[in-house]
C-alpha cells in the first residue's frame, strides 16, 4: 500500500514540474513574434505568440482610394496568415508537453 503512495507522490512532482515548464513555455510564446503577409509583402501583420496583433504595415502603393476592398482583403489575409503561424508556433512549443498524452481538449 505504501509503495503505491510513493509512486503517486513521484507522479505529482513530475506533473508539477511539467506544469512549471508549460507556464515558462507560455511566457516565452508571448515574447516571440511572427509575421503574416499578403499581396507579396504589400501588407504585413506582426503578432506575438498570444495572438495579439502588435503591428500592421501597409506599403503606400497598395493604398488605392478607389479600391478599399482590396486593401481590406489584404489586411484580412495577412492577419489570418499571422494567426496561422502563431498556431503552428504554439503547436511546436507546447507539443513537447503533450507527446504521448491523449488528453482531449488540452490543445
C-alpha positions as CSV (number, residue, x, y, z in Angstrom):
1,X,0.0,0.0,0.0
2,X,2.8,2.5,0.9
3,X,4.7,1.8,-2.3
4,X,1.7,3.0,-4.3
5,X,1.7,6.2,-2.3
6,X,5.4,6.8,-3.2
7,X,4.6,6.4,-6.9
8,X,1.7,8.8,-6.6
9,X,3.9,11.4,-5.0
10,X,6.6,11.0,-7.6
11,X,3.9,11.4,-10.3
12,X,2.6,14.5,-8.7
13,X,6.1,16.0,-8.5
14,X,6.5,15.2,-12.3
15,X,3.2,16.9,-13.0
16,X,4.1,20.0,-11.1
17,X,7.5,20.2,-12.9
18,X,5.7,19.8,-16.2
19,X,3.2,22.5,-15.2
20,X,6.0,24.9,-14.4
21,X,7.7,24.1,-17.7
22,X,4.5,24.7,-19.6
23,X,4.0,28.0,-17.9
24,X,7.5,29.1,-18.8
25,X,6.9,28.0,-22.4
26,X,3.6,30.0,-22.5
27,X,5.5,33.1,-21.2
28,X,8.2,32.6,-23.9
29,X,5.5,32.4,-26.5
30,X,4.4,35.9,-25.5
31,X,7.9,37.1,-26.3
32,X,8.0,35.5,-29.8
33,X,6.7,37.3,-32.9
34,X,5.5,36.1,-36.3
35,X,4.9,37.9,-39.5
36,X,1.9,37.3,-41.7
37,X,2.0,38.8,-45.2
38,X,-0.3,39.3,-48.2
39,X,0.0,40.7,-51.6
40,X,3.6,39.8,-52.0
41,X,4.6,41.8,-48.8
42,X,2.3,44.7,-49.5
43,X,0.6,44.2,-46.2
44,X,2.5,42.7,-43.2
45,X,0.9,41.9,-39.8
46,X,3.1,41.2,-36.8
47,X,1.6,39.1,-33.9
48,X,3.0,37.7,-30.7
49,X,2.6,34.1,-29.5
50,X,-0.5,35.0,-27.6
51,X,-2.3,36.1,-30.8
52,X,-2.1,39.8,-30.0
53,X,-1.5,41.9,-33.1
54,X,1.5,44.1,-32.5
55,X,1.9,45.9,-35.8
56,X,0.3,46.3,-39.2
57,X,2.5,47.7,-42.1
58,X,0.9,48.7,-45.3
59,X,3.0,49.8,-48.3
60,X,1.9,53.1,-49.8
61,X,1.5,51.8,-53.3
62,X,-1.3,49.4,-52.3
63,X,-3.4,52.2,-50.9
64,X,-6.0,53.0,-53.6
65,X,-9.0,55.2,-52.5
66,X,-10.9,53.6,-55.4
67,X,-10.3,50.1,-54.2
68,X,-10.7,50.0,-50.4
69,X,-12.0,46.4,-50.6
70,X,-8.7,45.1,-51.9
71,X,-6.8,46.7,-49.0
72,X,-9.3,45.3,-46.5
73,X,-8.8,41.8,-48.1
74,X,-5.0,42.1,-47.9
75,X,-5.1,43.1,-44.3
76,X,-7.5,40.3,-43.5
77,X,-5.3,37.7,-45.4
78,X,-2.1,39.0,-43.7
79,X,-3.8,38.8,-40.3
80,X,-5.0,35.2,-40.9
81,X,-1.6,34.3,-42.1
82,X,0.0,35.6,-38.9
83,X,-2.5,33.9,-36.7
84,X,-2.0,30.6,-38.5
85,X,1.8,31.0,-37.9
86,X,1.0,31.6,-34.2
87,X,-1.0,28.3,-34.1
88,X,2.0,26.5,-35.7
89,X,4.4,28.1,-33.2
90,X,2.1,27.2,-30.3
91,X,1.8,23.6,-31.5
92,X,5.6,23.3,-31.8
93,X,6.3,24.9,-28.4
94,X,3.5,23.2,-26.4
95,X,3.5,19.9,-28.4
96,X,6.6,18.7,-26.5
97,X,4.4,18.5,-23.4
98,X,1.6,16.6,-24.9
99,X,3.7,14.0,-26.8
100,X,2.3,10.6,-25.8
101,X,-0.6,12.1,-23.9
102,X,-4.0,11.8,-25.4
103,X,-6.0,14.4,-23.4
104,X,-9.0,15.6,-25.4
105,X,-9.4,19.4,-25.4
106,X,-5.9,20.1,-24.0
107,X,-4.7,21.8,-27.1
